[in-house]
Amino acid sequence: MPDETVPAGPFSPWLSATLRARRLPTVGADVPCGTCSGCCRASFFIHIGPSETEALARIPQALLFPAPGLPEGHVLMGYDEKGNCPMWRDEGCSIYAHRPQTCRDFDCRIFTATGIAVGGPAQAPIAERVAQWRFTYPTQENHAEREAVLATAMFMEAHGDLFPEGMVPVNPTQRALLALELHRVMYDFQLEADAGPMPADDVIRDALVVAAQGPRSAT
């Protein structure tokens, strides 16, 4: 793996922008990918919704199949024998201006931020970039929010059996996003812990469950 590092930006502004984008479904993420194309070559299934007419018009129907568990009209696009998106060419995405919203939303910095592994060997092209990202922490708030994100992710990873069935996603991307969305719970507990011990695991679990069921802060 190359030794180079890649600037990921200040942590708190990135976190705020990521959470805002989650609430504005057509905005997408602003990722300084540079020459990296890891997510296009990582054996991902790409979800495309029925309203994404521009993307659907440019993808051959033979490459699409119904998305399991979703309403009619939601489809998935698979990958080729090399793990590449079938719309990928040597020079880049052949439908970039009309790419699916899933592609616009994906930001592999969520794995750097949470410490959650991106997946198995097929996701190695993304894991390499994840290891290269370097956030900066210009204020104590940046440090505190990063610690809260890491603590939330670690708690869910270590105590998944404490949560209601299905709350903690199996998919690592969704699990990382959930840790970002719920981090304020752990942030508040860590502030309180400055004057005493952290609460018991079941208290933390209950607070995370309640937060997952209600509106989540955009930071």
N, C-alpha and C positions, 0 to 999 in steps of 0.2 A: 504494500500500500504506500502511495506517495507520502512524503513527510510534510508537504505543503499544507498550510492552513488557509482557510477562506473566511473573510470577515462576514459574520452573521448579523452585525448591527447591535445597538444597545438593546438589552434584554426587555426592559419594561415597555418601550415603544413598540417593539416587535410583538410582544404579548397582547398589548391593547389592540393593535391593528389586526392581529389574527382573530381575536374574539369578536371584534366588530364585523370582520368579513364573514364570520360564521352566521351572523344575524342578517346579513345582506346577501341573499343567495346568488345574485348575479355579479357580484363584485370580483371575486376571485382573490388569490394571494399575489403579492408583489415579491417575487423571489429572484434574487440576483444569481440566476443559474450559470451565467457565463457560458462556457462550452460544455457544461455537464448535461448529459441526456440520460442519466441513470434511471429516472422514473419511466422513460420510454422503452427501456430495455430490461425491465425487472419482472417479467411474467405476471403483469397485473391484468385483472379483468376490469374493464372500464364501463362504469354505469352511464347510460344515456337516457335521459327522461324524454317523455313524449313531446314536450314543448321545445326541445332542442332541434328545431326543424333544419337549421343550417348545417349542423353536424350530421344529422341523419341523411340529408340529401347528398352528402359527399362520401359517405361510407357505404360500400357495397352491402346489400342486404344479406348476402351469403356469409358475411362476417359477424352478423348479429344473431342473438338468440334471446328468448324471454328471460328476464331477470327473476330468479326464484324468489317467491315470497312477496313480490311487489305487484301492483295492479297492472292490468293489460296496458301495453304501450311502453312500459319500462323494459329496456333491453341491456344486454351486456355485449361488449366486444372483447374477444379473447386476444391471444398473442400467437406468434408463429413458432416454428420449431426451435428458434434461437432465443425465445423469450421476448422478442421485440414486438411492439405494437405494430400491427399490419399497416398502419398509416405512416410509419417511420421510414425514412429514406436516409441514405448516407449524408445528405446535406441538411437533414432535419425533418421536422414534422411536415408532411405534405398537405395538411389541412390546418395549419397553425392558426390562421385568422378565424377559423370556424371550428376549432377543437372543442370537445365536450367540456361541460362545466366541471366535471370531475378532474380533468387535467388542469383547468384554470385554478381550482381550489387547492391542489396538492402542494404542500410545502414540507420538505423533508426535515426542516429545522425543528419540527415538532418532536422528532425522535432525539435530537441533540438536547433539546430543552428538558425532556422528561426522563431521559435515560432508558426509555423503552426500546428494545431491539426491533428493528424494522421488519424482520422476518427471517427466512431461511436462506440457503445458498443462492436461490434464484434471485434474491433481492440484493446480492452483493454489490451491483453497480450503485445502488442507493446507499448502502451501508458505508461505502468508501467515502462518499461526500458527507454523510452524517458525521463521520469521525473527523472530518476536516473543518467543519464549521466552528467558529469561535465567536461567541457573544462577548460583548463588553458590558461592564457594570460601573457606569460613571457615578452612581449614587448608591447609598445604602438601600434605598427602596428597590433598586434593580437586584441587588444581592438577596434581599428578603423575599422578593417575588420568585426568584429562581429557586431558592431553598423551599418555598412553599409548593411550587410545581413538582420538584423532585420528591418531596415528602409525600405528596398526594399520590404520585405515580407509584412510589415504593410501597405505600400502604395498600393500594389496590392490588399490586402484584403479590404482596406477601399474605394478604388476608382476603383473597377473592372468595373464599368459602364462607365468609361472614356476611356477604351481601346477598340480597334477593336474587334468585336465579335470573340470569339474563341481564342484570344491571351492568356488570363489568364486561365489556365486549371481548370476544375472542380475537377479533381482528385488531392487530396492533395499531393501525392508523386510528381507528375509532377509540381505542383505549387511550392513546396518547391525547387525542382531542378531548376526551372526557376529563383527563387529569388537568388539562389547561382550564377547562370550564369550571371545575370544582375547586381550584387551588385556593380561592379566598377562604374557604372553610379552614384549611390547614394554616393559612396565613394568620387568621385570627387566633387559632389555637396556639400558634408559635409565639404570638405577641403576649398572650396570657401566660405562657410557659416561662417568660422572662422573670416572672415573679413566683413561679412554682413549677411543679411537674406537669408534663403533658397528661391529658385525661386518659382514661382507660380506652382500650381498643373499641369496645362496644359503643362508647360515647362518640368517638370519632366516626365510627361506621354510621351511627344513626344520623349524625349531622350531615354526612356526605349523601346519604339516601334522601334526606329532606331537601337538600340543595339540588339534587338531580331531578327532583320532582317539580321544582318551581322555577321561576325566572332566574337566569344566571347573570351575574355581573359581567359587564363588558370591560371592566377595569378602567 
